[in-house]
Amino acid sequence: PSPFEWLRGFQEIKPLIEEVAASRLDCDVLHVGCGNSLLAEAMYDAGYQRIVNIDTSSVAIEQMQARNRERRPSMRWEVMDATAMSLPSSSCDVVLDKSVLDTFACGDAAPTVIGSYLKEVCRVLRPGGGLLCVSYGAPSTRREYIQGKALPQGLVFSREVVIPPAEKGGSTHY
């Protein structure tokens, strides 16, 4: 299958990525639930070359590895469960989530699964690192997972940002 950009692409969320990365192109980025999104490719081409992409789909990972092997040799692609990552602790400056939280929120035992996921995010983030979570769900449907007592110690909720529709009649993202 052809690569597919779910939600927004790099240009639409670039200012948010720059903010969470503290404008450092040399930061270590983890793209969780990458699928066959073009986000990491665009980021790499813009100078973010230390990117690890993970997904549970071996088909997507194999497709994207093959697609990027020659043009983006330092970008890594790994089959991995975001709720039980095999990455070392404190190994990432930025974690990018485009609808992974949404996926978990729609499943059985959502609070437990999301709790495990966010604990793993906290574990792999370096001190001062950040999670950028782009969601299709309205803030009122996600807030319970990212604020208050459900939030793992060490992860601080910063703010909500509304990303307006890219085209007339399109969907708003947060």
C-alpha positions as CSV (number, residue, x, y, z in Angstrom):
1,P,0.0,0.0,0.0
2,S,1.0,3.6,-0.6
3,P,2.1,5.7,2.3
4,F,-0.7,7.4,4.0
5,E,-0.8,10.6,6.1
6,W,-3.2,10.3,8.9
7,L,-4.3,13.6,10.6
8,R,-1.7,16.2,9.8
9,G,1.6,16.2,8.0
10,F,4.9,17.8,9.0
11,Q,4.3,21.3,7.6
12,E,1.0,21.6,9.6
13,I,2.6,20.5,12.9
14,K,6.1,21.7,12.3
15,P,5.8,24.6,14.9
16,L,4.6,22.2,17.5
17,I,7.5,19.8,16.8
18,E,10.0,22.6,16.9
19,E,8.6,23.7,20.3
20,V,8.7,20.2,21.9
21,A,12.2,19.6,20.4
22,A,13.4,23.0,21.7
23,S,14.3,23.8,18.0
24,R,17.1,21.1,18.3
25,L,17.5,19.2,15.0
26,D,19.9,16.8,16.8
27,C,17.3,15.6,19.3
28,D,16.4,11.9,19.6
29,V,12.8,11.4,18.3
30,L,10.5,8.5,18.8
31,H,7.6,8.3,16.4
32,V,5.1,5.9,18.0
33,G,2.5,4.1,15.9
34,C,4.2,5.4,12.7
35,G,2.4,3.1,10.3
36,N,3.2,4.3,6.8
37,S,3.0,8.0,7.6
38,L,5.3,10.4,5.7
39,L,5.9,12.5,8.8
40,A,9.2,11.0,9.7
41,E,10.5,11.3,6.1
42,A,9.6,15.0,6.0
43,M,11.2,15.5,9.5
44,Y,14.4,13.7,8.4
45,D,14.6,15.8,5.2
46,A,14.2,18.9,7.4
47,G,17.2,17.9,9.5
48,Y,15.8,15.7,12.2
49,Q,17.9,12.7,11.5
50,R,17.8,10.8,14.8
51,I,14.4,9.2,14.4
52,V,13.2,5.8,15.6
53,N,9.8,4.8,14.2
54,I,7.8,2.0,15.9
55,D,4.6,0.2,15.1
56,T,3.0,-3.1,15.8
57,S,2.5,-3.8,12.1
58,S,5.5,-5.6,10.6
59,V,4.0,-5.0,7.1
60,A,4.1,-1.2,7.7
61,I,7.6,-1.3,9.2
62,E,9.0,-3.5,6.4
63,Q,7.4,-1.2,3.7
64,M,8.8,1.9,5.3
65,Q,12.3,0.4,5.9
66,A,12.5,-0.5,2.2
67,R,11.2,2.9,1.1
68,N,13.8,4.8,3.2
69,R,16.8,2.5,3.3
70,E,18.9,4.4,0.8
71,R,17.6,8.0,1.1
72,R,17.4,8.1,4.9
73,P,19.9,5.6,6.1
74,S,20.1,6.6,9.8
75,M,16.4,6.5,10.4
76,R,15.3,3.3,12.3
77,W,12.1,1.3,11.9
78,E,11.2,-1.3,14.5
79,V,8.2,-3.5,15.2
80,M,7.4,-2.7,18.8
81,D,4.4,-2.5,21.2
82,A,4.1,1.1,22.6
83,T,2.9,-0.2,25.9
84,A,6.0,-2.4,26.4
85,M,8.9,-0.7,24.5
86,S,12.3,-2.4,24.3
87,L,14.0,1.0,24.1
88,P,16.4,2.0,26.8
89,S,15.2,4.3,29.6
90,S,15.9,8.0,29.0
91,S,16.7,7.5,25.4
92,C,14.4,10.0,23.7
93,D,14.0,13.8,23.8
94,V,10.7,13.8,21.9
95,V,7.9,11.3,21.5
96,L,5.5,11.9,18.7
97,D,2.0,10.4,18.9
98,K,-0.4,10.9,16.0
99,S,-3.6,9.1,17.1
100,V,-2.0,6.3,19.1
101,L,-3.7,7.6,22.2
102,D,-6.9,7.7,20.1
103,T,-6.5,4.1,19.2
104,F,-6.0,3.0,22.8
105,A,-8.9,5.1,23.9
106,C,-11.3,3.2,21.6
107,G,-10.2,-0.2,23.0
108,D,-11.2,-2.4,25.9
109,A,-9.6,-1.4,29.2
110,A,-8.6,2.0,27.8
111,P,-7.5,3.5,31.1
112,T,-5.2,0.6,31.9
113,V,-3.7,0.4,28.4
114,I,-3.3,4.2,28.2
115,G,-1.7,4.2,31.6
116,S,0.8,1.6,30.5
117,Y,1.5,3.5,27.3
118,L,2.1,6.8,29.2
119,K,4.3,5.1,31.7
120,E,6.4,3.8,28.9
121,V,6.6,7.3,27.3
122,C,7.8,8.7,30.7
123,R,10.4,5.9,30.9
124,V,11.9,6.5,27.5
125,L,11.8,10.3,27.7
126,R,14.9,12.1,29.0
127,P,14.5,14.6,31.7
128,G,13.1,17.8,30.0
129,G,11.9,15.7,27.1
130,G,8.3,16.1,25.7
131,L,5.4,14.2,24.3
132,L,3.5,15.7,21.3
133,C,0.2,14.0,21.0
134,V,-1.9,14.9,18.0
135,S,-5.5,13.6,18.4
136,Y,-8.6,13.3,16.3
137,G,-10.6,13.3,19.5
138,A,-12.0,16.4,21.1
139,P,-10.1,17.4,24.3
140,S,-13.1,16.5,26.4
141,T,-12.7,12.9,25.3
142,R,-9.0,12.6,26.0
143,R,-8.4,14.9,29.0
144,E,-9.1,12.2,31.6
145,Y,-6.2,10.2,30.2
146,I,-3.6,13.1,30.1
147,Q,-4.4,15.1,33.2
148,G,-4.7,14.5,36.9
149,K,-4.0,11.3,38.8
150,A,-4.1,9.1,35.7
151,L,-0.9,10.9,34.4
152,P,2.3,9.0,35.3
153,Q,4.6,10.8,37.6
154,G,7.2,12.7,35.5
155,L,4.8,13.6,32.7
156,V,3.4,17.1,32.9
157,F,0.4,18.2,30.8
158,S,1.3,21.4,29.1
159,R,-1.5,22.7,27.0
160,E,-4.1,22.0,24.3
161,V,-3.7,23.4,20.8
162,V,-6.5,23.4,18.2
163,I,-5.3,22.6,14.7
164,P,-7.9,24.0,12.4
165,P,-9.2,22.0,9.4
166,A,-6.8,21.9,6.5
167,E,-9.7,22.4,4.1
168,K,-13.2,23.7,4.2
169,G,-15.4,21.1,5.8
170,G,-12.4,19.1,7.1
171,S,-11.8,17.9,10.7
172,T,-10.3,19.8,13.5
173,H,-7.4,18.2,15.4
174,Y,-6.0,18.8,18.8
